[in-house]
């Protein structure tokens, strides 16, 4: 999946409820190249999702959960990637 495809998919699913691995519910909105999670004050950028996708392409077997992504907002990034069956 490309970042453009993922970002478009994410844009279409704004304000829907997603769940982290710890079963914490969250929603998000997208403004430009930033994703705002209702549980955080800082945004997660499109570049962060691109980093996560790159890491998955480079070594998919090494990525086993949010912490192994090693990106800002990993629990939310992981939950979104998992929901859209990227991981």
PDB file of N, CA, C and O in Angstrom, chain B, residues numbered from 101:
ATOM      1  N   UNK B 101       0.842  -1.178   0.000  1.00  0.00           N
ATOM      2  CA  UNK B 101       0.000   0.000   0.000  1.00  0.00           C
ATOM      3  C   UNK B 101       0.893   1.250   0.000  1.00  0.00           C
ATOM      4  O   UNK B 101       1.904   1.303   0.700  1.00  0.00           O
ATOM      5  N   UNK B 102       0.509   2.230  -0.781  1.00  0.00           N
ATOM      6  CA  UNK B 102       1.280   3.477  -0.822  1.00  0.00           C
ATOM      7  C   UNK B 102       0.747   4.443   0.238  1.00  0.00           C
ATOM      8  O   UNK B 102      -0.356   4.273   0.756  1.00  0.00           O
ATOM      9  N   UNK B 103       1.550   5.449   0.545  1.00  0.00           N
ATOM     10  CA  UNK B 103       1.111   6.451   1.520  1.00  0.00           C
ATOM     11  C   UNK B 103      -0.098   7.215   0.987  1.00  0.00           C
ATOM     12  O   UNK B 103      -0.985   7.584   1.756  1.00  0.00           O
ATOM     13  N   UNK B 104      -0.139   7.455  -0.318  1.00  0.00           N
ATOM     14  CA  UNK B 104      -1.284   8.180  -0.899  1.00  0.00           C
ATOM     15  C   UNK B 104      -2.578   7.386  -0.734  1.00  0.00           C
ATOM     16  O   UNK B 104      -3.616   7.946  -0.384  1.00  0.00           O
ATOM     17  N   UNK B 105      -2.508   6.085  -0.988  1.00  0.00           N
ATOM     18  CA  UNK B 105      -3.679   5.215  -0.841  1.00  0.00           C
ATOM     19  C   UNK B 105      -4.117   5.153   0.620  1.00  0.00           C
ATOM     20  O   UNK B 105      -5.301   5.267   0.936  1.00  0.00           O
ATOM     21  N   UNK B 106      -3.128   4.967   1.510  1.00  0.00           N
ATOM     22  CA  UNK B 106      -3.437   4.891   2.936  1.00  0.00           C
ATOM     23  C   UNK B 106      -4.049   6.197   3.427  1.00  0.00           C
ATOM     24  O   UNK B 106      -5.052   6.172   4.141  1.00  0.00           O
ATOM     25  N   UNK B 107      -3.471   7.332   3.061  1.00  0.00           N
ATOM     26  CA  UNK B 107      -3.961   8.625   3.546  1.00  0.00           C
ATOM     27  C   UNK B 107      -5.379   8.883   3.047  1.00  0.00           C
ATOM     28  O   UNK B 107      -6.205   9.416   3.787  1.00  0.00           O
ATOM     29  N   UNK B 108      -5.668   8.513   1.804  1.00  0.00           N
ATOM     30  CA  UNK B 108      -7.022   8.666   1.263  1.00  0.00           C
ATOM     31  C   UNK B 108      -8.005   7.789   2.041  1.00  0.00           C
ATOM     32  O   UNK B 108      -9.097   8.238   2.390  1.00  0.00           O
ATOM     33  N   UNK B 109      -7.621   6.552   2.311  1.00  0.00           N
ATOM     34  CA  UNK B 109      -8.454   5.634   3.088  1.00  0.00           C
ATOM     35  C   UNK B 109      -8.697   6.191   4.486  1.00  0.00           C
ATOM     36  O   UNK B 109      -9.817   6.152   4.995  1.00  0.00           O
ATOM     37  N   UNK B 110      -7.637   6.708   5.100  1.00  0.00           N
ATOM     38  CA  UNK B 110      -7.773   7.285   6.438  1.00  0.00           C
ATOM     39  C   UNK B 110      -8.696   8.503   6.423  1.00  0.00           C
ATOM     40  O   UNK B 110      -9.478   8.703   7.351  1.00  0.00           O
ATOM     41  N   UNK B 111      -8.605   9.297   5.391  1.00  0.00           N
ATOM     42  CA  UNK B 111      -9.464  10.487   5.265  1.00  0.00           C
ATOM     43  C   UNK B 111     -10.930  10.078   5.190  1.00  0.00           C
ATOM     44  O   UNK B 111     -11.797  10.745   5.754  1.00  0.00           O
ATOM     45  N   UNK B 112     -11.198   8.986   4.496  1.00  0.00           N
ATOM     46  CA  UNK B 112     -12.579   8.504   4.347  1.00  0.00           C
ATOM     47  C   UNK B 112     -13.157   7.951   5.652  1.00  0.00           C
ATOM     48  O   UNK B 112     -14.375   7.841   5.790  1.00  0.00           O
ATOM     49  N   UNK B 113     -12.299   7.605   6.601  1.00  0.00           N
ATOM     50  CA  UNK B 113     -12.769   6.979   7.845  1.00  0.00           C
ATOM     51  C   UNK B 113     -12.586   7.867   9.076  1.00  0.00           C
ATOM     52  O   UNK B 113     -12.550   7.371  10.202  1.00  0.00           O
ATOM     53  N   UNK B 114     -12.471   9.175   8.863  1.00  0.00           N
ATOM     54  CA  UNK B 114     -12.377  10.107   9.985  1.00  0.00           C
ATOM     55  C   UNK B 114     -13.613  10.000  10.869  1.00  0.00           C
ATOM     56  O   UNK B 114     -14.712   9.713  10.394  1.00  0.00           O
ATOM     57  N   UNK B 115     -13.415  10.234  12.153  1.00  0.00           N
ATOM     58  CA  UNK B 115     -14.486  10.239  13.154  1.00  0.00           C
ATOM     59  C   UNK B 115     -15.104   8.868  13.427  1.00  0.00           C
ATOM     60  O   UNK B 115     -16.082   8.771  14.168  1.00  0.00           O
ATOM     61  N   UNK B 116     -14.552   7.818  12.844  1.00  0.00           N
ATOM     62  CA  UNK B 116     -14.986   6.468  13.197  1.00  0.00           C
ATOM     63  C   UNK B 116     -14.191   6.039  14.430  1.00  0.00           C
ATOM     64  O   UNK B 116     -13.115   6.577  14.691  1.00  0.00           O
ATOM     65  N   UNK B 117     -14.705   5.089  15.175  1.00  0.00           N
ATOM     66  CA  UNK B 117     -14.014   4.630  16.385  1.00  0.00           C
ATOM     67  C   UNK B 117     -13.057   3.500  16.047  1.00  0.00           C
ATOM     68  O   UNK B 117     -13.428   2.511  15.415  1.00  0.00           O
ATOM     69  N   UNK B 118     -11.821   3.671  16.482  1.00  0.00           N
ATOM     70  CA  UNK B 118     -10.777   2.664  16.342  1.00  0.00           C
ATOM     71  C   UNK B 118     -10.360   2.264  17.752  1.00  0.00           C
ATOM     72  O   UNK B 118     -10.706   2.940  18.721  1.00  0.00           O
ATOM     73  N   UNK B 119      -9.615   1.165  17.869  1.00  0.00           N
ATOM     74  CA  UNK B 119      -9.181   0.681  19.183  1.00  0.00           C
ATOM     75  C   UNK B 119      -7.698   0.342  19.164  1.00  0.00           C
ATOM     76  O   UNK B 119      -7.205  -0.310  18.244  1.00  0.00           O
ATOM     77  N   UNK B 120      -6.999   0.796  20.196  1.00  0.00           N
ATOM     78  CA  UNK B 120      -5.598   0.438  20.349  1.00  0.00           C
ATOM     79  C   UNK B 120      -5.519  -1.028  20.778  1.00  0.00           C
ATOM     80  O   UNK B 120      -6.545  -1.660  21.032  1.00  0.00           O
ATOM     81  N   UNK B 121      -4.304  -1.565  20.859  1.00  0.00           N
ATOM     82  CA  UNK B 121      -4.134  -2.954  21.318  1.00  0.00           C
ATOM     83  C   UNK B 121      -4.633  -3.141  22.745  1.00  0.00           C
ATOM     84  O   UNK B 121      -5.039  -4.237  23.132  1.00  0.00           O
ATOM     85  N   UNK B 122      -4.599  -2.053  23.528  1.00  0.00           N
ATOM     86  CA  UNK B 122      -5.087  -2.116  24.912  1.00  0.00           C
ATOM     87  C   UNK B 122      -6.591  -1.853  24.990  1.00  0.00           C
ATOM     88  O   UNK B 122      -7.142  -1.641  26.071  1.00  0.00           O
ATOM     89  N   UNK B 123      -7.241  -1.869  23.832  1.00  0.00           N
ATOM     90  CA  UNK B 123      -8.698  -1.697  23.724  1.00  0.00           C
ATOM     91  C   UNK B 123      -9.182  -0.303  24.108  1.00  0.00           C
ATOM     92  O   UNK B 123     -10.333  -0.131  24.509  1.00  0.00           O
ATOM     93  N   UNK B 124      -8.300   0.699  23.987  1.00  0.00           N
ATOM     94  CA  UNK B 124      -8.701   2.078  24.251  1.00  0.00           C
ATOM     95  C   UNK B 124      -9.328   2.657  22.981  1.00  0.00           C
ATOM     96  O   UNK B 124      -8.695   2.656  21.925  1.00  0.00           O
ATOM     97  N   UNK B 125     -10.560   3.150  23.073  1.00  0.00           N
ATOM     98  CA  UNK B 125     -11.211   3.703  21.885  1.00  0.00           C
ATOM     99  C   UNK B 125     -10.650   5.096  21.550  1.00  0.00           C
ATOM    100  O   UNK B 125     -10.288   5.864  22.441  1.00  0.00           O
ATOM    101  N   UNK B 126     -10.589   5.397  20.256  1.00  0.00           N
ATOM    102  CA  UNK B 126     -10.194   6.738  19.828  1.00  0.00           C
ATOM    103  C   UNK B 126     -10.800   7.033  18.462  1.00  0.00           C
ATOM    104  O   UNK B 126     -11.149   6.130  17.702  1.00  0.00           O
ATOM    105  N   UNK B 127     -10.913   8.312  18.180  1.00  0.00           N
ATOM    106  CA  UNK B 127     -11.309   8.776  16.855  1.00  0.00           C
ATOM    107  C   UNK B 127     -10.237   9.762  16.402  1.00  0.00           C
ATOM    108  O   UNK B 127      -9.407  10.198  17.199  1.00  0.00           O
ATOM    109  N   UNK B 128     -10.264  10.106  15.127  1.00  0.00           N
ATOM    110  CA  UNK B 128      -9.292  11.073  14.627  1.00  0.00           C
ATOM    111  C   UNK B 128      -9.916  11.928  13.537  1.00  0.00           C
ATOM    112  O   UNK B 128     -10.926  11.574  12.930  1.00  0.00           O
ATOM    113  N   UNK B 129      -9.271  13.069  13.314  1.00  0.00           N
ATOM    114  CA  UNK B 129      -9.608  13.933  12.179  1.00  0.00           C
ATOM    115  C   UNK B 129      -8.295  14.249  11.468  1.00  0.00           C
ATOM    116  O   UNK B 129      -7.221  14.219  12.068  1.00  0.00           O
ATOM    117  N   UNK B 130      -8.406  14.546  10.203  1.00  0.00           N
ATOM    118  CA  UNK B 130      -7.232  14.878   9.410  1.00  0.00           C
ATOM    119  C   UNK B 130      -7.381  16.304   8.909  1.00  0.00           C
ATOM    120  O   UNK B 130      -8.419  16.697   8.376  1.00  0.00           O
ATOM    121  N   UNK B 131      -6.311  17.064   9.097  1.00  0.00           N
ATOM    122  CA  UNK B 131      -6.244  18.432   8.575  1.00  0.00           C
ATOM    123  C   UNK B 131      -4.923  18.554   7.832  1.00  0.00           C
ATOM    124  O   UNK B 131      -3.856  18.603   8.443  1.00  0.00           O
ATOM    125  N   UNK B 132      -5.005  18.602   6.506  1.00  0.00           N
ATOM    126  CA  UNK B 132      -3.787  18.663   5.696  1.00  0.00           C
ATOM    127  C   UNK B 132      -2.984  17.390   5.845  1.00  0.00           C
ATOM    128  O   UNK B 132      -3.482  16.298   5.574  1.00  0.00           O
ATOM    129  N   UNK B 133      -1.733  17.529   6.278  1.00  0.00           N
ATOM    130  CA  UNK B 133      -0.853  16.382   6.442  1.00  0.00           C
ATOM    131  C   UNK B 133      -0.726  15.932   7.879  1.00  0.00           C
ATOM    132  O   UNK B 133       0.254  15.290   8.255  1.00  0.00           O
ATOM    133  N   UNK B 134      -1.739  16.276   8.697  1.00  0.00           N
ATOM    134  CA  UNK B 134      -1.688  15.907  10.114  1.00  0.00           C
ATOM    135  C   UNK B 134      -2.951  15.171  10.537  1.00  0.00           C
ATOM    136  O   UNK B 134      -4.056  15.475  10.086  1.00  0.00           O
ATOM    137  N   UNK B 135      -2.753  14.194  11.416  1.00  0.00           N
ATOM    138  CA  UNK B 135      -3.855  13.432  11.979  1.00  0.00           C
ATOM    139  C   UNK B 135      -3.952  13.806  13.458  1.00  0.00           C
ATOM    140  O   UNK B 135      -2.962  13.740  14.187  1.00  0.00           O
ATOM    141  N   UNK B 136      -5.120  14.187  13.884  1.00  0.00           N
ATOM    142  CA  UNK B 136      -5.355  14.584  15.272  1.00  0.00           C
ATOM    143  C   UNK B 136      -6.213  13.531  15.966  1.00  0.00           C
ATOM    144  O   UNK B 136      -7.370  13.319  15.603  1.00  0.00           O
ATOM    145  N   UNK B 137      -5.634  12.878  16.964  1.00  0.00           N
ATOM    146  CA  UNK B 137      -6.331  11.853  17.731  1.00  0.00           C
ATOM    147  C   UNK B 137      -7.014  12.513  18.913  1.00  0.00           C
ATOM    148  O   UNK B 137      -6.425  13.385  19.553  1.00  0.00           O
ATOM    149  N   UNK B 138      -8.237  12.119  19.218  1.00  0.00           N
ATOM    150  CA  UNK B 138      -8.972  12.752  20.313  1.00  0.00           C
ATOM    151  C   UNK B 138      -8.359  12.473  21.688  1.00  0.00           C
ATOM    152  O   UNK B 138      -8.714  13.147  22.655  1.00  0.00           O
ATOM    153  N   UNK B 139      -7.459  11.510  21.803  1.00  0.00           N
ATOM    154  CA  UNK B 139      -6.839  11.175  23.089  1.00  0.00           C
ATOM    155  C   UNK B 139      -5.481  11.857  23.293  1.00  0.00           C
ATOM    156  O   UNK B 139      -4.880  11.711  24.357  1.00  0.00           O
ATOM    157  N   UNK B 140      -4.992  12.594  22.299  1.00  0.00           N
ATOM    158  CA  UNK B 140      -3.675  13.229  22.381  1.00  0.00           C
ATOM    159  C   UNK B 140      -3.783  14.694  22.021  1.00  0.00           C
ATOM    160  O   UNK B 140      -4.710  15.112  21.328  1.00  0.00           O
ATOM    161  N   UNK B 141      -2.818  15.474  22.505  1.00  0.00           N
ATOM    162  CA  UNK B 141      -2.821  16.887  22.152  1.00  0.00           C
ATOM    163  C   UNK B 141      -1.943  17.161  20.929  1.00  0.00           C
ATOM    164  O   UNK B 141      -2.177  18.137  20.216  1.00  0.00           O
ATOM    165  N   UNK B 142      -0.946  16.323  20.674  1.00  0.00           N
ATOM    166  CA  UNK B 142      -0.066  16.514  19.516  1.00  0.00           C
ATOM    167  C   UNK B 142      -0.575  15.708  18.331  1.00  0.00           C
ATOM    168  O   UNK B 142      -1.195  14.656  18.491  1.00  0.00           O
ATOM    169  N   UNK B 143      -0.301  16.220  17.146  1.00  0.00           N
ATOM    170  CA  UNK B 143      -0.740  15.533  15.932  1.00  0.00           C
ATOM    171  C   UNK B 143       0.284  14.475  15.512  1.00  0.00           C
ATOM    172  O   UNK B 143       1.442  14.504  15.930  1.00  0.00           O
ATOM    173  N   UNK B 144      -0.172  13.555  14.685  1.00  0.00           N
ATOM    174  CA  UNK B 144       0.687  12.556  14.072  1.00  0.00           C
ATOM    175  C   UNK B 144       0.717  12.897  12.589  1.00  0.00           C
ATOM    176  O   UNK B 144      -0.332  12.995  11.951  1.00  0.00           O
ATOM    177  N   UNK B 145       1.900  13.077  12.044  1.00  0.00           N
ATOM    178  CA  UNK B 145       2.009  13.552  10.664  1.00  0.00           C
ATOM    179  C   UNK B 145       1.920  12.426   9.643  1.00  0.00           C
ATOM    180  O   UNK B 145       2.118  11.250   9.947  1.00  0.00           O
ATOM    181  N   UNK B 146       1.621  12.833   8.446  1.00  0.00           N
ATOM    182  CA  UNK B 146       1.595  11.891   7.316  1.00  0.00           C
ATOM    183  C   UNK B 146       2.971  11.233   7.154  1.00  0.00           C
ATOM    184  O   UNK B 146       3.066  10.050   6.827  1.00  0.00           O
ATOM    185  N   UNK B 147       4.027  12.006   7.386  1.00  0.00           N
ATOM    186  CA  UNK B 147       5.388  11.469   7.282  1.00  0.00           C
ATOM    187  C   UNK B 147       5.619  10.325   8.266  1.00  0.00           C
ATOM    188  O   UNK B 147       6.366   9.392   7.972  1.00  0.00           O
ATOM    189  N   UNK B 148       4.980  10.395   9.432  1.00  0.00           N
ATOM    190  CA  UNK B 148       5.096   9.316  10.422  1.00  0.00           C
ATOM    191  C   UNK B 148       4.486   8.031   9.878  1.00  0.00           C
ATOM    192  O   UNK B 148       5.054   6.952  10.045  1.00  0.00           O
ATOM    193  N   UNK B 149       3.345   8.143   9.235  1.00  0.00           N
ATOM    194  CA  UNK B 149       2.714   6.966   8.630  1.00  0.00           C
ATOM    195  C   UNK B 149       3.576   6.437   7.479  1.00  0.00           C
ATOM    196  O   UNK B 149       3.657   5.229   7.261  1.00  0.00           O
ATOM    197  N   UNK B 150       4.213   7.346   6.750  1.00  0.00           N
ATOM    198  CA  UNK B 150       5.096   6.931   5.660  1.00  0.00           C
ATOM    199  C   UNK B 150       6.306   6.171   6.220  1.00  0.00           C
ATOM    200  O   UNK B 150       6.737   5.175   5.639  1.00  0.00           O
ATOM    201  N   UNK B 151       6.848   6.640   7.339  1.00  0.00           N
ATOM    202  CA  UNK B 151       7.950   5.931   8.006  1.00  0.00           C
ATOM    203  C   UNK B 151       7.523   4.522   8.406  1.00  0.00           C
ATOM    204  O   UNK B 151       8.260   3.558   8.198  1.00  0.00           O
ATOM    205  N   UNK B 152       6.341   4.411   8.974  1.00  0.00           N
ATOM    206  CA  UNK B 152       5.831   3.113   9.409  1.00  0.00           C
ATOM    207  C   UNK B 152       5.677   2.166   8.208  1.00  0.00           C
ATOM    208  O   UNK B 152       6.035   0.992   8.292  1.00  0.00           O
ATOM    209  N   UNK B 153       5.151   2.675   7.111  1.00  0.00           N
ATOM    210  CA  UNK B 153       5.004   1.848   5.911  1.00  0.00           C
ATOM    211  C   UNK B 153       6.366   1.399   5.392  1.00  0.00           C
ATOM    212  O   UNK B 153       6.530   0.249   4.984  1.00  0.00           O
ATOM    213  N   UNK B 154       7.344   2.307   5.407  1.00  0.00           N
ATOM    214  CA  UNK B 154       8.696   1.960   4.957  1.00  0.00           C
ATOM    215  C   UNK B 154       9.292   0.850   5.819  1.00  0.00           C
ATOM    216  O   UNK B 154       9.902  -0.086   5.304  1.00  0.00           O
ATOM    217  N   UNK B 155       9.112   0.961   7.126  1.00  0.00           N
ATOM    218  CA  UNK B 155       9.637  -0.066   8.036  1.00  0.00           C
ATOM    219  C   UNK B 155       8.966  -1.413   7.773  1.00  0.00           C
ATOM    220  O   UNK B 155       9.619  -2.455   7.834  1.00  0.00           O
ATOM    221  N   UNK B 156       7.691  -1.394   7.488  1.00  0.00           N
ATOM    222  CA  UNK B 156       6.971  -2.632   7.184  1.00  0.00           C
ATOM    223  C   UNK B 156       7.470  -3.262   5.886  1.00  0.00           C
ATOM    224  O   UNK B 156       7.561  -4.485   5.777  1.00  0.00           O
ATOM    225  N   UNK B 157       7.790  -2.428   4.912  1.00  0.00           N
ATOM    226  CA  UNK B 157       8.302  -2.942   3.636  1.00  0.00           C
ATOM    227  C   UNK B 157       9.714  -3.511   3.789  1.00  0.00           C
ATOM    228  O   UNK B 157      10.045  -4.549   3.214  1.00  0.00           O
ATOM    229  N   UNK B 158      10.540  -2.810   4.574  1.00  0.00           N
ATOM    230  CA  UNK B 158      11.938  -3.214   4.746  1.00  0.00           C
ATOM    231  C   UNK B 158      12.076  -4.543   5.469  1.00  0.00           C
ATOM    232  O   UNK B 158      12.850  -5.405   5.053  1.00  0.00           O
ATOM    233  N   UNK B 159      11.330  -4.708   6.548  1.00  0.00           N
ATOM    234  CA  UNK B 159      11.489  -5.912   7.362  1.00  0.00           C
ATOM    235  C   UNK B 159      10.162  -6.270   8.042  1.00  0.00           C
ATOM    236  O   UNK B 159      10.009  -6.060   9.245  1.00  0.00           O
ATOM    237  N   UNK B 160       9.216  -6.803   7.286  1.00  0.00           N
ATOM    238  CA  UNK B 160       7.883  -7.062   7.849  1.00  0.00           C
ATOM    239  C   UNK B 160       7.890  -8.035   9.034  1.00  0.00           C
ATOM    240  O   UNK B 160       7.046  -7.928   9.923  1.00  0.00           O
ATOM    241  N   UNK B 161       8.827  -8.974   9.051  1.00  0.00           N
ATOM    242  CA  UNK B 161       8.863  -9.946  10.145  1.00  0.00           C
ATOM    243  C   UNK B 161       9.293  -9.331  11.467  1.00  0.00           C
ATOM    244  O   UNK B 161       8.976  -9.860  12.532  1.00  0.00           O
ATOM    245  N   UNK B 162      10.015  -8.215  11.405  1.00  0.00           N
ATOM    246  CA  UNK B 162      10.491  -7.559  12.630  1.00  0.00           C
ATOM    247  C   UNK B 162       9.420  -6.693  13.275  1.00  0.00           C
ATOM    248  O   UNK B 162       9.546  -6.319  14.441  1.00  0.00           O
ATOM    249  N   UNK B 163       8.371  -6.370  12.535  1.00  0.00           N
ATOM    250  CA  UNK B 163       7.312  -5.500  13.043  1.00  0.00           C
ATOM    251  C   UNK B 163       6.206  -6.382  13.614  1.00  0.00           C
ATOM    252  O   UNK B 163       5.410  -6.969  12.880  1.00  0.00           O
ATOM    253  N   UNK B 164       6.181  -6.458  14.946  1.00  0.00           N
ATOM    254  CA  UNK B 164       5.230  -7.358  15.606  1.00  0.00           C
ATOM    255  C   UNK B 164       4.200  -6.631  16.462  1.00  0.00           C
ATOM    256  O   UNK B 164       3.287  -7.258  16.999  1.00  0.00           O
ATOM    257  N   UNK B 165       4.338  -5.327  16.591  1.00  0.00           N
ATOM    258  CA  UNK B 165       3.407  -4.553  17.403  1.00  0.00           C
ATOM    259  C   UNK B 165       3.770  -3.090  17.361  1.00  0.00           C
ATOM    260  O   UNK B 165       4.726  -2.712  16.684  1.00  0.00           O
ATOM    261  N   UNK B 166       3.029  -2.255  18.068  1.00  0.00           N
ATOM    262  CA  UNK B 166       3.243  -0.816  18.025  1.00  0.00           C
ATOM    263  C   UNK B 166       4.672  -0.389  18.378  1.00  0.00           C
ATOM    264  O   UNK B 166       5.245   0.468  17.706  1.00  0.00           O
ATOM    265  N   UNK B 167       5.242  -0.976  19.416  1.00  0.00           N
ATOM    266  CA  UNK B 167       6.581  -0.561  19.847  1.00  0.00           C
ATOM    267  C   UNK B 167       7.636  -0.830  18.784  1.00  0.00           C
ATOM    268  O   UNK B 167       8.592  -0.065  18.657  1.00  0.00           O
ATOM    269  N   UNK B 168       7.477  -1.895  18.026  1.00  0.00           N
ATOM    270  CA  UNK B 168       8.474  -2.223  17.008  1.00  0.00           C
ATOM    271  C   UNK B 168       8.420  -1.263  15.812  1.00  0.00           C
ATOM    272  O   UNK B 168       9.356  -1.228  15.013  1.00  0.00           O
ATOM    273  N   UNK B 169       7.341  -0.487  15.679  1.00  0.00           N
ATOM    274  CA  UNK B 169       7.294   0.540  14.637  1.00  0.00           C
ATOM    275  C   UNK B 169       8.264   1.671  14.962  1.00  0.00           C
ATOM    276  O   UNK B 169       8.849   2.280  14.066  1.00  0.00           O
ATOM    277  N   UNK B 170       8.427   1.945  16.256  1.00  0.00           N
ATOM    278  CA  UNK B 170       9.349   2.980  16.719  1.00  0.00           C
ATOM    279  C   UNK B 170       9.071   4.341  16.066  1.00  0.00           C
ATOM    280  O   UNK B 170       9.983   5.004  15.572  1.00  0.00           O
ATOM    281  N   UNK B 171       7.793   4.742  16.074  1.00  0.00           N
ATOM    282  CA  UNK B 171       7.395   6.052  15.562  1.00  0.00           C
ATOM    283  C   UNK B 171       6.519   6.747  16.604  1.00  0.00           C
ATOM    284  O   UNK B 171       5.955   6.092  17.480  1.00  0.00           O
ATOM    285  N   UNK B 172       6.405   8.056  16.509  1.00  0.00           N
ATOM    286  CA  UNK B 172       5.557   8.824  17.407  1.00  0.00           C
ATOM    287  C   UNK B 172       4.103   8.380  17.222  1.00  0.00           C
ATOM    288  O   UNK B 172       3.631   8.204  16.099  1.00  0.00           O
ATOM    289  N   UNK B 173       3.411   8.205  18.342  1.00  0.00           N
ATOM    290  CA  UNK B 173       1.998   7.820  18.286  1.00  0.00           C
ATOM    291  C   UNK B 173       1.791   6.393  17.832  1.00  0.00           C
ATOM    292  O   UNK B 173       0.746   6.065  17.269  1.00  0.00           O
ATOM    293  N   UNK B 174       2.781   5.534  18.071  1.00  0.00           N
ATOM    294  CA  UNK B 174       2.758   4.156  17.570  1.00  0.00           C
ATOM    295  C   UNK B 174       1.474   3.381  17.889  1.00  0.00           C
ATOM    296  O   UNK B 174       0.986   2.656  17.021  1.00  0.00           O
ATOM    297  N   UNK B 175       0.902   3.502  19.103  1.00  0.00           N
ATOM    298  CA  UNK B 175      -0.330   2.742  19.356  1.00  0.00           C
ATOM    299  C   UNK B 175      -1.471   3.109  18.395  1.00  0.00           C
ATOM    300  O   UNK B 175      -2.268   2.253  18.011  1.00  0.00           O
ATOM    301  N   UNK B 176      -1.537   4.374  18.017  1.00  0.00           N
ATOM    302  CA  UNK B 176      -2.595   4.833  17.113  1.00  0.00           C
ATOM    303  C   UNK B 176      -2.262   4.469  15.668  1.00  0.00           C
ATOM    304  O   UNK B 176      -3.135   4.050  14.908  1.00  0.00           O
ATOM    305  N   UNK B 177      -1.003   4.632  15.297  1.00  0.00           N
ATOM    306  CA  UNK B 177      -0.558   4.254  13.950  1.00  0.00           C
ATOM    307  C   UNK B 177      -0.810   2.761  13.740  1.00  0.00           C
ATOM    308  O   UNK B 177      -1.347   2.353  12.710  1.00  0.00           O
ATOM    309  N   UNK B 178      -0.418   1.957  14.720  1.00  0.00           N
ATOM    310  CA  UNK B 178      -0.605   0.497  14.631  1.00  0.00           C
ATOM    311  C   UNK B 178      -2.091   0.144  14.506  1.00  0.00           C
ATOM    312  O   UNK B 178      -2.469  -0.678  13.670  1.00  0.00           O
ATOM    313  N   UNK B 179      -2.921   0.762  15.332  1.00  0.00           N
ATOM    314  CA  UNK B 179      -4.359   0.456  15.311  1.00  0.00           C
ATOM    315  C   UNK B 179      -4.957   0.761  13.942  1.00  0.00           C
ATOM    316  O   UNK B 179      -5.776  -0.005  13.435  1.00  0.00           O
ATOM    317  N   UNK B 180      -4.556   1.861  13.353  1.00  0.00           N
ATOM    318  CA  UNK B 180      -5.086   2.229  12.028  1.00  0.00           C
ATOM    319  C   UNK B 180      -4.566   1.272  10.972  1.00  0.00           C
ATOM    320  O   UNK B 180      -5.337   0.802  10.135  1.00  0.00           O
ATOM    321  N   UNK B 181      -3.276   0.975  10.993  1.00  0.00           N
ATOM    322  CA  UNK B 181      -2.708   0.038  10.025  1.00  0.00           C
ATOM    323  C   UNK B 181      -3.326  -1.345  10.150  1.00  0.00           C
ATOM    324  O   UNK B 181      -3.562  -2.021   9.149  1.00  0.00           O
ATOM    325  N   UNK B 182      -3.585  -1.759  11.375  1.00  0.00           N
ATOM    326  CA  UNK B 182      -4.195  -3.063  11.630  1.00  0.00           C
ATOM    327  C   UNK B 182      -5.641  -3.089  11.095  1.00  0.00           C
ATOM    328  O   UNK B 182      -6.051  -4.055  10.451  1.00  0.00           O
ATOM    329  N   UNK B 183      -6.388  -2.042  11.361  1.00  0.00           N
ATOM    330  CA  UNK B 183      -7.774  -1.968  10.906  1.00  0.00           C
ATOM    331  C   UNK B 183      -7.868  -2.039   9.379  1.00  0.00           C
ATOM    332  O   UNK B 183      -8.756  -2.685   8.823  1.00  0.00           O
ATOM    333  N   UNK B 184      -6.936  -1.364   8.725  1.00  0.00           N
ATOM    334  CA  UNK B 184      -6.951  -1.363   7.253  1.00  0.00           C
ATOM    335  C   UNK B 184      -6.141  -2.511   6.659  1.00  0.00           C
ATOM    336  O   UNK B 184      -5.832  -2.514   5.468  1.00  0.00           O
ATOM    337  N   UNK B 185      -5.799  -3.489   7.507  1.00  0.00           N
ATOM    338  CA  UNK B 185      -5.119  -4.727   7.109  1.00  0.00           C
ATOM    339  C   UNK B 185      -3.803  -4.494   6.379  1.00  0.00           C
ATOM    340  O   UNK B 185      -3.463  -5.207   5.435  1.00  0.00           O
ATOM    341  N   UNK B 186      -3.072  -3.483   6.836  1.00  0.00           N
ATOM    342  CA  UNK B 186      -1.720  -3.235   6.291  1.00  0.00           C
ATOM    343  C   UNK B 186      -0.735  -4.134   7.034  1.00  0.00           C
ATOM    344  O   UNK B 186       0.256  -4.586   6.462  1.00  0.00           O
ATOM    345  N   UNK B 187      -1.013  -4.389   8.311  1.00  0.00           N
ATOM    346  CA  UNK B 187      -0.176  -5.307   9.101  1.00  0.00           C
ATOM    347  C   UNK B 187      -1.000  -6.516   9.495  1.00  0.00           C
ATOM    348  O   UNK B 187      -0.494  -7.416  10.164  1.00  0.00           O
TER     349      UNK B 187
END
